[in-house]
Amino acid sequence: MEMKLSTSEREELRKLQKNLCGSSDYARVTCLLMLDKGHTPSAVSGCLGIDAALKKHPDAPVIYIISDNARYYHNRDLREWAEGRK
């Protein structure tokens, strides 16, 4: 998966990230910047705690990860990765 932001978009997101430190929106901006840097959806999902939940509850028939309706959660590659899990 490739996500490339323009230089101006990246700069704006970095400014926003600094201003959002400590808020729930901080994670959203950070994930977008991680995808832009070339991190895989697996790496990003690890940051979101999905892998930890799967390890903690390996026998659970379903694991619900509750998230807001942020755009990066709707990423096709991230959805495909999640579908391959429990």
PDB file as gemmi writes it, atoms N, CA and C in Angstrom:
CRYST1    1.000    1.000    1.000  90.00  90.00  90.00 P 1                      
ATOM      1  N   MET A   1       0.842  -1.176   0.000  1.00  0.00           N  
ATOM      2  CA  MET A   1       0.000   0.000   0.000  1.00  0.00           C  
ATOM      3  C   MET A   1       0.879   1.228   0.000  1.00  0.00           C  
ATOM      4  N   GLU A   2       0.525   2.160  -0.796  1.00  0.00           N  
ATOM      5  CA  GLU A   2       1.265   3.413  -0.813  1.00  0.00           C  
ATOM      6  C   GLU A   2       0.328   4.569  -0.556  1.00  0.00           C  
ATOM      7  N   MET A   3       0.743   5.407   0.335  1.00  0.00           N  
ATOM      8  CA  MET A   3       0.007   6.636   0.608  1.00  0.00           C  
ATOM      9  C   MET A   3       1.028   7.749   0.569  1.00  0.00           C  
ATOM     10  N   LYS A   4       0.871   8.670  -0.308  1.00  0.00           N  
ATOM     11  CA  LYS A   4       1.824   9.759  -0.426  1.00  0.00           C  
ATOM     12  C   LYS A   4       1.115  11.098  -0.263  1.00  0.00           C  
ATOM     13  N   LEU A   5       1.570  11.819   0.715  1.00  0.00           N  
ATOM     14  CA  LEU A   5       1.055  13.166   0.941  1.00  0.00           C  
ATOM     15  C   LEU A   5       1.966  14.159   0.233  1.00  0.00           C  
ATOM     16  N   SER A   6       1.403  15.270  -0.132  1.00  0.00           N  
ATOM     17  CA  SER A   6       2.243  16.333  -0.687  1.00  0.00           C  
ATOM     18  C   SER A   6       3.042  16.938   0.462  1.00  0.00           C  
ATOM     19  N   THR A   7       4.076  17.659   0.139  1.00  0.00           N  
ATOM     20  CA  THR A   7       4.905  18.299   1.164  1.00  0.00           C  
ATOM     21  C   THR A   7       4.069  19.232   2.022  1.00  0.00           C  
ATOM     22  N   SER A   8       3.181  19.987   1.414  1.00  0.00           N  
ATOM     23  CA  SER A   8       2.358  20.923   2.187  1.00  0.00           C  
ATOM     24  C   SER A   8       1.373  20.183   3.089  1.00  0.00           C  
ATOM     25  N   GLU A   9       0.804  19.077   2.604  1.00  0.00           N  
ATOM     26  CA  GLU A   9      -0.098  18.290   3.440  1.00  0.00           C  
ATOM     27  C   GLU A   9       0.648  17.713   4.641  1.00  0.00           C  
ATOM     28  N   ARG A  10       1.841  17.191   4.384  1.00  0.00           N  
ATOM     29  CA  ARG A  10       2.653  16.614   5.452  1.00  0.00           C  
ATOM     30  C   ARG A  10       3.004  17.661   6.498  1.00  0.00           C  
ATOM     31  N   GLU A  11       3.390  18.828   6.061  1.00  0.00           N  
ATOM     32  CA  GLU A  11       3.738  19.915   6.988  1.00  0.00           C  
ATOM     33  C   GLU A  11       2.535  20.329   7.823  1.00  0.00           C  
ATOM     34  N   GLU A  12       1.376  20.422   7.193  1.00  0.00           N  
ATOM     35  CA  GLU A  12       0.166  20.798   7.923  1.00  0.00           C  
ATOM     36  C   GLU A  12      -0.207  19.734   8.955  1.00  0.00           C  
ATOM     37  N   LEU A  13      -0.071  18.467   8.577  1.00  0.00           N  
ATOM     38  CA  LEU A  13      -0.380  17.397   9.516  1.00  0.00           C  
ATOM     39  C   LEU A  13       0.599  17.392  10.691  1.00  0.00           C  
ATOM     40  N   ARG A  14       1.855  17.679  10.435  1.00  0.00           N  
ATOM     41  CA  ARG A  14       2.834  17.734  11.530  1.00  0.00           C  
ATOM     42  C   ARG A  14       2.515  18.875  12.494  1.00  0.00           C  
ATOM     43  N   LYS A  15       2.125  20.013  11.957  1.00  0.00           N  
ATOM     44  CA  LYS A  15       1.722  21.137  12.816  1.00  0.00           C  
ATOM     45  C   LYS A  15       0.500  20.751  13.641  1.00  0.00           C  
ATOM     46  N   LEU A  16      -0.461  20.134  12.977  1.00  0.00           N  
ATOM     47  CA  LEU A  16      -1.682  19.701  13.653  1.00  0.00           C  
ATOM     48  C   LEU A  16      -1.357  18.675  14.733  1.00  0.00           C  
ATOM     49  N   GLN A  17      -0.457  17.757  14.421  1.00  0.00           N  
ATOM     50  CA  GLN A  17      -0.056  16.737  15.377  1.00  0.00           C  
ATOM     51  C   GLN A  17       0.501  17.368  16.657  1.00  0.00           C  
ATOM     52  N   LYS A  18       1.344  18.366  16.517  1.00  0.00           N  
ATOM     53  CA  LYS A  18       1.912  19.050  17.683  1.00  0.00           C  
ATOM     54  C   LYS A  18       0.825  19.708  18.526  1.00  0.00           C  
ATOM     55  N   ASN A  19      -0.163  20.276  17.865  1.00  0.00           N  
ATOM     56  CA  ASN A  19      -1.252  20.957  18.581  1.00  0.00           C  
ATOM     57  C   ASN A  19      -2.232  19.986  19.233  1.00  0.00           C  
ATOM     58  N   LEU A  20      -2.278  18.753  18.739  1.00  0.00           N  
ATOM     59  CA  LEU A  20      -3.251  17.782  19.242  1.00  0.00           C  
ATOM     60  C   LEU A  20      -2.678  16.833  20.292  1.00  0.00           C  
ATOM     61  N   CYS A  21      -1.443  17.009  20.652  1.00  0.00           N  
ATOM     62  CA  CYS A  21      -0.804  16.118  21.620  1.00  0.00           C  
ATOM     63  C   CYS A  21      -1.684  15.981  22.865  1.00  0.00           C  
ATOM     64  N   GLY A  22      -1.994  14.740  23.227  1.00  0.00           N  
ATOM     65  CA  GLY A  22      -2.833  14.485  24.384  1.00  0.00           C  
ATOM     66  C   GLY A  22      -4.302  14.310  24.058  1.00  0.00           C  
ATOM     67  N   SER A  23      -4.704  14.557  22.824  1.00  0.00           N  
ATOM     68  CA  SER A  23      -6.112  14.386  22.458  1.00  0.00           C  
ATOM     69  C   SER A  23      -6.281  13.115  21.631  1.00  0.00           C  
ATOM     70  N   SER A  24      -7.515  12.682  21.457  1.00  0.00           N  
ATOM     71  CA  SER A  24      -7.774  11.472  20.674  1.00  0.00           C  
ATOM     72  C   SER A  24      -7.444  11.676  19.194  1.00  0.00           C  
ATOM     73  N   ASP A  25      -7.492  12.889  18.726  1.00  0.00           N  
ATOM     74  CA  ASP A  25      -7.175  13.162  17.323  1.00  0.00           C  
ATOM     75  C   ASP A  25      -5.690  12.999  17.022  1.00  0.00           C  
ATOM     76  N   TYR A  26      -4.867  13.003  18.052  1.00  0.00           N  
ATOM     77  CA  TYR A  26      -3.417  12.845  17.864  1.00  0.00           C  
ATOM     78  C   TYR A  26      -3.114  11.524  17.159  1.00  0.00           C  
ATOM     79  N   ALA A  27      -3.783  10.449  17.565  1.00  0.00           N  
ATOM     80  CA  ALA A  27      -3.550   9.129  16.969  1.00  0.00           C  
ATOM     81  C   ALA A  27      -3.942   9.113  15.497  1.00  0.00           C  
ATOM     82  N   ARG A  28      -5.017   9.781  15.156  1.00  0.00           N  
ATOM     83  CA  ARG A  28      -5.454   9.824  13.749  1.00  0.00           C  
ATOM     84  C   ARG A  28      -4.383  10.440  12.865  1.00  0.00           C  
ATOM     85  N   VAL A  29      -3.884  11.574  13.291  1.00  0.00           N  
ATOM     86  CA  VAL A  29      -2.882  12.284  12.499  1.00  0.00           C  
ATOM     87  C   VAL A  29      -1.589  11.471  12.444  1.00  0.00           C  
ATOM     88  N   THR A  30      -1.224  10.880  13.566  1.00  0.00           N  
ATOM     89  CA  THR A  30      -0.008  10.077  13.621  1.00  0.00           C  
ATOM     90  C   THR A  30      -0.093   8.890  12.664  1.00  0.00           C  
ATOM     91  N   CYS A  31      -1.248   8.235  12.603  1.00  0.00           N  
ATOM     92  CA  CYS A  31      -1.413   7.097  11.692  1.00  0.00           C  
ATOM     93  C   CYS A  31      -1.298   7.527  10.231  1.00  0.00           C  
ATOM     94  N   LEU A  32      -1.871   8.640   9.906  1.00  0.00           N  
ATOM     95  CA  LEU A  32      -1.738   9.135   8.526  1.00  0.00           C  
ATOM     96  C   LEU A  32      -0.279   9.405   8.185  1.00  0.00           C  
ATOM     97  N   LEU A  33       0.444  10.009   9.111  1.00  0.00           N  
ATOM     98  CA  LEU A  33       1.864  10.283   8.881  1.00  0.00           C  
ATOM     99  C   LEU A  33       2.669   8.985   8.799  1.00  0.00           C  
ATOM    100  N   MET A  34       2.286   7.990   9.582  1.00  0.00           N  
ATOM    101  CA  MET A  34       2.972   6.692   9.518  1.00  0.00           C  
ATOM    102  C   MET A  34       2.760   6.030   8.157  1.00  0.00           C  
ATOM    103  N   LEU A  35       1.532   6.045   7.663  1.00  0.00           N  
ATOM    104  CA  LEU A  35       1.256   5.469   6.350  1.00  0.00           C  
ATOM    105  C   LEU A  35       2.018   6.220   5.268  1.00  0.00           C  
ATOM    106  N   ASP A  36       2.096   7.530   5.393  1.00  0.00           N  
ATOM    107  CA  ASP A  36       2.837   8.336   4.427  1.00  0.00           C  
ATOM    108  C   ASP A  36       4.327   8.000   4.441  1.00  0.00           C  
ATOM    109  N   LYS A  37       4.858   7.651   5.614  1.00  0.00           N  
ATOM    110  CA  LYS A  37       6.281   7.304   5.724  1.00  0.00           C  
ATOM    111  C   LYS A  37       6.568   5.907   5.198  1.00  0.00           C  
ATOM    112  N   GLY A  38       5.522   5.176   4.819  1.00  0.00           N  
ATOM    113  CA  GLY A  38       5.733   3.853   4.245  1.00  0.00           C  
ATOM    114  C   GLY A  38       5.512   2.708   5.211  1.00  0.00           C  
ATOM    115  N   HIS A  39       5.021   2.986   6.403  1.00  0.00           N  
ATOM    116  CA  HIS A  39       4.709   1.902   7.332  1.00  0.00           C  
ATOM    117  C   HIS A  39       3.567   1.079   6.757  1.00  0.00           C  
ATOM    118  N   THR A  40       3.625  -0.203   6.991  1.00  0.00           N  
ATOM    119  CA  THR A  40       2.593  -1.097   6.478  1.00  0.00           C  
ATOM    120  C   THR A  40       1.333  -0.997   7.339  1.00  0.00           C  
ATOM    121  N   PRO A  41       0.196  -1.412   6.783  1.00  0.00           N  
ATOM    122  CA  PRO A  41      -1.005  -1.456   7.618  1.00  0.00           C  
ATOM    123  C   PRO A  41      -0.811  -2.323   8.854  1.00  0.00           C  
ATOM    124  N   SER A  42       0.004  -3.389   8.747  1.00  0.00           N  
ATOM    125  CA  SER A  42       0.291  -4.222   9.925  1.00  0.00           C  
ATOM    126  C   SER A  42       0.984  -3.424  11.011  1.00  0.00           C  
ATOM    127  N   ALA A  43       1.943  -2.609  10.623  1.00  0.00           N  
ATOM    128  CA  ALA A  43       2.653  -1.785  11.603  1.00  0.00           C  
ATOM    129  C   ALA A  43       1.707  -0.782  12.249  1.00  0.00           C  
ATOM    130  N   VAL A  44       0.861  -0.187  11.443  1.00  0.00           N  
ATOM    131  CA  VAL A  44      -0.098   0.785  11.973  1.00  0.00           C  
ATOM    132  C   VAL A  44      -1.098   0.081  12.892  1.00  0.00           C  
ATOM    133  N   SER A  45      -1.558  -1.097  12.485  1.00  0.00           N  
ATOM    134  CA  SER A  45      -2.507  -1.830  13.334  1.00  0.00           C  
ATOM    135  C   SER A  45      -1.863  -2.213  14.657  1.00  0.00           C  
ATOM    136  N   GLY A  46      -0.574  -2.500  14.636  1.00  0.00           N  
ATOM    137  CA  GLY A  46       0.134  -2.774  15.876  1.00  0.00           C  
ATOM    138  C   GLY A  46       0.095  -1.586  16.803  1.00  0.00           C  
ATOM    139  N   CYS A  47       0.229  -0.414  16.246  1.00  0.00           N  
ATOM    140  CA  CYS A  47       0.150   0.809  17.044  1.00  0.00           C  
ATOM    141  C   CYS A  47      -1.258   1.031  17.592  1.00  0.00           C  
ATOM    142  N   LEU A  48      -2.249   0.541  16.884  1.00  0.00           N  
ATOM    143  CA  LEU A  48      -3.631   0.688  17.338  1.00  0.00           C  
ATOM    144  C   LEU A  48      -4.016  -0.368  18.368  1.00  0.00           C  
ATOM    145  N   GLY A  49      -3.157  -1.353  18.585  1.00  0.00           N  
ATOM    146  CA  GLY A  49      -3.428  -2.365  19.586  1.00  0.00           C  
ATOM    147  C   GLY A  49      -4.159  -3.586  19.091  1.00  0.00           C  
ATOM    148  N   ILE A  50      -4.328  -3.728  17.795  1.00  0.00           N  
ATOM    149  CA  ILE A  50      -5.054  -4.875  17.257  1.00  0.00           C  
ATOM    150  C   ILE A  50      -4.281  -6.165  17.508  1.00  0.00           C  
ATOM    151  N   ASP A  51      -2.984  -6.164  17.238  1.00  0.00           N  
ATOM    152  CA  ASP A  51      -2.173  -7.364  17.462  1.00  0.00           C  
ATOM    153  C   ASP A  51      -2.165  -7.762  18.929  1.00  0.00           C  
ATOM    154  N   ALA A  52      -2.073  -6.797  19.818  1.00  0.00           N  
ATOM    155  CA  ALA A  52      -2.071  -7.081  21.258  1.00  0.00           C  
ATOM    156  C   ALA A  52      -3.394  -7.714  21.676  1.00  0.00           C  
ATOM    157  N   ALA A  53      -4.498  -7.238  21.137  1.00  0.00           N  
ATOM    158  CA  ALA A  53      -5.810  -7.809  21.471  1.00  0.00           C  
ATOM    159  C   ALA A  53      -5.907  -9.249  20.992  1.00  0.00           C  
ATOM    160  N   LEU A  54      -5.368  -9.532  19.802  1.00  0.00           N  
ATOM    161  CA  LEU A  54      -5.405 -10.903  19.278  1.00  0.00           C  
ATOM    162  C   LEU A  54      -4.547 -11.840  20.129  1.00  0.00           C  
ATOM    163  N   LYS A  55      -3.402 -11.353  20.602  1.00  0.00           N  
ATOM    164  CA  LYS A  55      -2.537 -12.181  21.448  1.00  0.00           C  
ATOM    165  C   LYS A  55      -3.145 -12.400  22.829  1.00  0.00           C  
ATOM    166  N   LYS A  56      -3.794 -11.379  23.350  1.00  0.00           N  
ATOM    167  CA  LYS A  56      -4.373 -11.472  24.683  1.00  0.00           C  
ATOM    168  C   LYS A  56      -5.595 -12.395  24.706  1.00  0.00           C  
ATOM    169  N   HIS A  57      -6.327 -12.453  23.611  1.00  0.00           N  
ATOM    170  CA  HIS A  57      -7.564 -13.237  23.536  1.00  0.00           C  
ATOM    171  C   HIS A  57      -7.533 -14.153  22.310  1.00  0.00           C  
ATOM    172  N   PRO A  58      -6.583 -15.107  22.259  1.00  0.00           N  
ATOM    173  CA  PRO A  58      -6.437 -15.933  21.046  1.00  0.00           C  
ATOM    174  C   PRO A  58      -7.621 -16.853  20.761  1.00  0.00           C  
ATOM    175  N   ASP A  59      -8.386 -17.210  21.781  1.00  0.00           N  
ATOM    176  CA  ASP A  59      -9.506 -18.121  21.571  1.00  0.00           C  
ATOM    177  C   ASP A  59     -10.850 -17.419  21.430  1.00  0.00           C  
ATOM    178  N   ALA A  60     -10.834 -16.135  21.489  1.00  0.00           N  
ATOM    179  CA  ALA A  60     -12.094 -15.393  21.366  1.00  0.00           C  
ATOM    180  C   ALA A  60     -12.646 -15.553  19.950  1.00  0.00           C  
ATOM    181  N   PRO A  61     -13.925 -15.871  19.819  1.00  0.00           N  
ATOM    182  CA  PRO A  61     -14.495 -16.022  18.475  1.00  0.00           C  
ATOM    183  C   PRO A  61     -14.531 -14.702  17.708  1.00  0.00           C  
ATOM    184  N   VAL A  62     -14.679 -13.604  18.425  1.00  0.00           N  
ATOM    185  CA  VAL A  62     -14.728 -12.284  17.805  1.00  0.00           C  
ATOM    186  C   VAL A  62     -14.026 -11.299  18.738  1.00  0.00           C  
ATOM    187  N   ILE A  63     -13.241 -10.431  18.166  1.00  0.00           N  
ATOM    188  CA  ILE A  63     -12.638  -9.341  18.937  1.00  0.00           C  
ATOM    189  C   ILE A  63     -13.092  -8.049  18.299  1.00  0.00           C  
ATOM    190  N   TYR A  64     -13.707  -7.208  19.083  1.00  0.00           N  
ATOM    191  CA  TYR A  64     -14.182  -5.930  18.588  1.00  0.00           C  
ATOM    192  C   TYR A  64     -13.170  -4.852  18.945  1.00  0.00           C  
ATOM    193  N   ILE A  65     -12.713  -4.153  17.945  1.00  0.00           N  
ATOM    194  CA  ILE A  65     -11.863  -2.998  18.164  1.00  0.00           C  
ATOM    195  C   ILE A  65     -12.764  -1.794  17.938  1.00  0.00           C  
ATOM    196  N   ILE A  66     -13.000  -1.059  18.987  1.00  0.00           N  
ATOM    197  CA  ILE A  66     -13.901   0.085  18.883  1.00  0.00           C  
ATOM    198  C   ILE A  66     -13.079   1.297  18.507  1.00  0.00           C  
ATOM    199  N   SER A  67     -13.496   1.919  17.438  1.00  0.00           N  
ATOM    200  CA  SER A  67     -12.777   3.099  16.956  1.00  0.00           C  
ATOM    201  C   SER A  67     -13.789   4.169  16.582  1.00  0.00           C  
ATOM    202  N   ASP A  68     -13.279   5.354  16.399  1.00  0.00           N  
ATOM    203  CA  ASP A  68     -14.152   6.392  15.882  1.00  0.00           C  
ATOM    204  C   ASP A  68     -14.272   6.174  14.373  1.00  0.00           C  
ATOM    205  N   ASN A  69     -14.847   7.058  13.671  1.00  0.00           N  
ATOM    206  CA  ASN A  69     -15.069   6.891  12.242  1.00  0.00           C  
ATOM    207  C   ASN A  69     -13.964   7.562  11.427  1.00  0.00           C  
ATOM    208  N   ALA A  70     -12.741   7.455  11.906  1.00  0.00           N  
ATOM    209  CA  ALA A  70     -11.621   8.105  11.232  1.00  0.00           C  
ATOM    210  C   ALA A  70     -11.371   7.490   9.859  1.00  0.00           C  
ATOM    211  N   ARG A  71     -10.904   8.295   8.962  1.00  0.00           N  
ATOM    212  CA  ARG A  71     -10.698   7.888   7.577  1.00  0.00           C  
ATOM    213  C   ARG A  71      -9.717   6.719   7.445  1.00  0.00           C  
ATOM    214  N   TYR A  72      -8.656   6.706   8.250  1.00  0.00           N  
ATOM    215  CA  TYR A  72      -7.653   5.664   8.088  1.00  0.00           C  
ATOM    216  C   TYR A  72      -8.172   4.287   8.484  1.00  0.00           C  
ATOM    217  N   TYR A  73      -9.240   4.193   9.263  1.00  0.00           N  
ATOM    218  CA  TYR A  73      -9.801   2.891   9.596  1.00  0.00           C  
ATOM    219  C   TYR A  73     -10.516   2.290   8.390  1.00  0.00           C  
ATOM    220  N   HIS A  74     -10.812   3.079   7.399  1.00  0.00           N  
ATOM    221  CA  HIS A  74     -11.516   2.606   6.217  1.00  0.00           C  
ATOM    222  C   HIS A  74     -10.566   2.299   5.069  1.00  0.00           C  
ATOM    223  N   ASN A  75      -9.281   2.322   5.344  1.00  0.00           N  
ATOM    224  CA  ASN A  75      -8.270   2.036   4.347  1.00  0.00           C  
ATOM    225  C   ASN A  75      -8.451   0.598   3.853  1.00  0.00           C  
ATOM    226  N   ARG A  76      -8.488   0.401   2.548  1.00  0.00           N  
ATOM    227  CA  ARG A  76      -8.748  -0.916   1.963  1.00  0.00           C  
ATOM    228  C   ARG A  76      -7.728  -1.954   2.417  1.00  0.00           C  
ATOM    229  N   ASP A  77      -6.448  -1.609   2.398  1.00  0.00           N  
ATOM    230  CA  ASP A  77      -5.417  -2.563   2.798  1.00  0.00           C  
ATOM    231  C   ASP A  77      -5.532  -2.930   4.269  1.00  0.00           C  
ATOM    232  N   LEU A  78      -5.846  -1.968   5.099  1.00  0.00           N  
ATOM    233  CA  LEU A  78      -6.010  -2.243   6.524  1.00  0.00           C  
ATOM    234  C   LEU A  78      -7.234  -3.142   6.752  1.00  0.00           C  
ATOM    235  N   ARG A  79      -8.316  -2.904   6.014  1.00  0.00           N  
ATOM    236  CA  ARG A  79      -9.515  -3.758   6.112  1.00  0.00           C  
ATOM    237  C   ARG A  79      -9.193  -5.188   5.671  1.00  0.00           C  
ATOM    238  N   GLU A  80      -8.457  -5.316   4.560  1.00  0.00           N  
ATOM    239  CA  GLU A  80      -8.101  -6.642   4.066  1.00  0.00           C  
ATOM    240  C   GLU A  80      -7.230  -7.370   5.093  1.00  0.00           C  
ATOM    241  N   TRP A  81      -6.296  -6.664   5.702  1.00  0.00           N  
ATOM    242  CA  TRP A  81      -5.459  -7.266   6.724  1.00  0.00           C  
ATOM    243  C   TRP A  81      -6.329  -7.733   7.895  1.00  0.00           C  
ATOM    244  N   ALA A  82      -7.258  -6.917   8.326  1.00  0.00           N  
ATOM    245  CA  ALA A  82      -8.110  -7.249   9.474  1.00  0.00           C  
ATOM    246  C   ALA A  82      -9.023  -8.434   9.150  1.00  0.00           C  
ATOM    247  N   GLU A  83      -9.481  -8.554   7.925  1.00  0.00           N  
ATOM    248  CA  GLU A  83     -10.350  -9.664   7.547  1.00  0.00           C  
ATOM    249  C   GLU A  83      -9.608 -10.996   7.624  1.00  0.00           C  
ATOM    250  N   GLY A  84      -8.307 -10.972   7.457  1.00  0.00           N  
ATOM    251  CA  GLY A  84      -7.516 -12.194   7.542  1.00  0.00           C  
ATOM    252  C   GLY A  84      -7.283 -12.637   8.972  1.00  0.00           C  
ATOM    253  N   ARG A  85      -7.680 -11.838   9.921  1.00  0.00           N  
ATOM    254  CA  ARG A  85      -7.548 -12.148  11.354  1.00  0.00           C  
ATOM    255  C   ARG A  85      -8.873 -12.696  11.851  1.00  0.00           C  
ATOM    256  N   LYS A  86      -8.933 -12.978  13.153  1.00  0.00           N  
ATOM    257  CA  LYS A  86     -10.194 -13.482  13.744  1.00  0.00           C  
ATOM    258  C   LYS A  86     -11.272 -12.454  13.662  1.00  0.00           C  
TER     259      LYS A  86                                                      
END                                                                             
